[in-house]
Amino acid sequence: MNIRDKSIITGLYLSKYSHEGLNELGFKSFQQAFNILGFSLGTKPASLKNYRDEFDPLFPNGRKGWHKRAIRDYCKKYFDEFNETDFVTFTDLIKSFFVENFEIEKLIYGSKKKDYSESIAKRLMTGRAAEEYFKSEYSKINIFSSYEILDTTQMACGFDYKLTSNTNFFCVEVKGLNSMTGTIQLTEKEFSIAKKMKTNYCLFIVKNFKEKPTHQYLLDPLNSRLNFKEIKKEIIQTTYNSTI
């Protein structure tokens, strides 16, 4: 499926299951869902809202949506295909749009929600949605406007993106917050790379996903107004040995 296909189907899900769907995905409001799911898909949050509104006249959810005209044919196609899909199956389909290797995770963790990582909302906000926001916005920032971008999110190198120009570069770590304020966390590796790279390390924070996302960025974040406190956690790992 392409981005528009997934956007239409996500709009259908949010219209059909409304607040039940929001709760299952971990969202507290539709605006938060539009922002986080929209950026995660690589589309505008307003587009997801429009697709939800497109389907609203077809469901008893208390919203009128685009009730003054008939549903568009390309949306009606998805309604006919997925309207009879049960809640669990439809929810799994939506999650598969946003969670990499979703079927494998589902197989491993099953229905144990406490073990099955975090809510979709939190996972996307602190990862994919914030990263997609950065990719869509960084070139509009004067200091980065002439830089080329390299995605390093899968390289485990202590930052998410490398921005390069002919004479300079920045290593960018992206973090997401639901509100205008909150707590961010650097891993030991991120902290180490930030300490080494200094002004070539950029901490890019996407804030306020619950209303309207905005951002701030800090070069040399360890020597900024932020105060990072070291927190150590002891992890106990159990293994099982056998003799062959």
N, C-alpha and C positions, 0 to 999 in steps of 0.2 A: 504494500500500500504506500502511496505517496503522502506528503504532508497534508494535502487537502482531504484525502480520504480519511485519514486518522482524525483530522479536526472535525469533520462532519460527524463521524461515528462517536467521538467524544462529546460533541454537542448533543447528540441524540441520547446518549447515556445520562448526561446531566439533566436533560429535560424529562426523560422517562422516570428516572429514579430520584431526581431532585435531592432533597436533604438526606435521604437514606444513602444515596450515592456519595454525597459529600462526606458524610460520616465514615463511610467505609474506606475512603481514600485518605482520610485524615484532615480534611479541610474544615475550617470554621465558618467560611462564607463563600458565596459564589465568586466574589471579586478576587479573593485569594486563589481560588481554583483557576479562574481565567488567567490570572497573572502567571502562576507557577506552571500550569499545564501548557499555556500558550507559548511561553518562552522555551519550555522544554521541547515542544514540538517544532520550534522554529517558525512560529506564526505569531500574529498579533493577538494579544488577549481579547481585543474587541471582536476579532473574527470568531473566536470560540463563543463569545456571548451571542453574536448574531446567529450562529448555528443552533445554539440552545433555543433562542427565541423563535427560530424557524420552525422547530418541532413543538413548541409549547402549546399551540392551539389543538394539538392532537392528543394531549394528555390532561387529566384532571389535577393539575398541580397548582392551581390558583393564579397562574400567570396567563396573560392573554397572548403575549408574543406578537408575531406578525399575523394577527387574525384577520386583517382586512384584505388579504390576498391568499390565493391558493399556494400550497407548498411547492417549491420549485422541483422540477422533474428530477434533477440529479440528487436532490436530497430525499425525495420520495423513494428513490431506488434503495437507499440505505434503510429507510423506515421499513419497507417491505421485507428486506433481507434480515433485519435484526430485531424487529419489534417483538417477535415471539421468543426471543432468547431470554432464558431465565437469568435472575439477578447474579448468581454466582458465576455462571459462564460468561456473562457480559462483563462483569467486574474483572475477571481474569483477562479477558481480551483487552480491556482498557489498560490494565497494569502492564501487559506485555508490550504496549506501545512505549512505555516509559522506563521499564526496568530491564536492563540488559540481562540476557540469559534467564528470563523470568521462569520458564518451564523447569530449568535446573534448580533454581532456588525453591520453587514450589515443591519439587520432588524431595529435596533435602529437608526442608522445614515443615512441609505439610501445612496443617491448619493451626500450628502452635504460634499464635500471633506474638507472644512475648519473645520467642526465639527467632521469629521470622523478621528480623531486622526492625527498622523503624517504619512509621507510616509512609505511604507514598509521598504525601505532602512534604514531610520533613526531609526525606531522602532527596527529592528533587530540588527543594529550596536551597539546601546546603551543597548541592552538586550541579546537576544538569541545568536547572533553570538559571542559576546564577552564572554558569559558564556560557550558556547561550545568550544571556543578556550581555555579558562582556563582549562576546564576538560581534554582536549587533551594534554595540555602542562605542567600542574603543576608538575606532577611526574618527569619531566626531570630537574626540578630545585633542586639543591642540598639540600637546606634547607627544602624542602617539600617532598623529594623523598620517605621517609619511612612512610608517613602519609596516613591515610584512609580518604576518602572524604564523607561528608554528604551534600546532596542538601537541602538547606533551603530557596530556592527562593520563595516558596509558603507560608512560615511561617510568613512573615512580621516581622522579628526579628531584622532588622537593618544590615543584611549582607546576602550574597548569598550562602556561603558554609562554613562548619566547617570542618577543617582538624584536625585530632587527631592522636596522637601516644601514647605510653605507659606513657610518662612523660610530654607531653605538648600538646597544641592545638593552632590553629589560627582561628580567624573569618575573612573570606575573603569577601570583597565587590568588585565586578567586574564592571569596567566602560569601555566604548568603545569610540574611537575617529577616525574620518575619516582620519585625517592627523597625522603628527608626533607631532603636538602641537594643543592645543584647550582648551576648558573650560569643567571642570567636576563639577558636583553638588552633594553634599551630602544632603539627607533629614535631617530633624530635628532628626529623630530617628537614622539614620546612624551616624550622628555627635555625638549624645549622647552616643551611644554604643562605638564608636571609642574613645571618651574621657574617658570612664570607663575602657575599655580593654587595652588601651595603646599599649605596644609592642606585645600583643596578637591579635591586630587588624591589618589586612593587606589590603591595598588598591592596587588592581591589575588592571593596566590600559593597555588595548589592543589598540595599536595605528596603524595608517597607513593602514586602510582597503582599501583605494583607490589604493594602490600599492601592498605592501607585508606586512601583519600584523606582528607586533613585540610587545614586552611588556616590562613593567617595574613594579616593585612592591615596596611598601613602608610600612614598619612596623611602627606603631605609627604615622600615617600620620599627625595628628594634631600637632605633634612636629617635623615635617620634614621641608624641604625647601619650601613646599607648604604653601601658605598664603590663608586661607579660610576667605571670607568676608560674614558676615551675611546679608541676603536679606529678607525682610519681604514683603509679599503680602497680601493685604486685599481681601478676597473673599466674594462676596455678593451672598447669596443663596435665591432663591424665593421658597416659599411653598404656597399651596392652601388649605385652611381649609373649612370644612363644618360641619354643625350640624346635627347629626342623631336624 
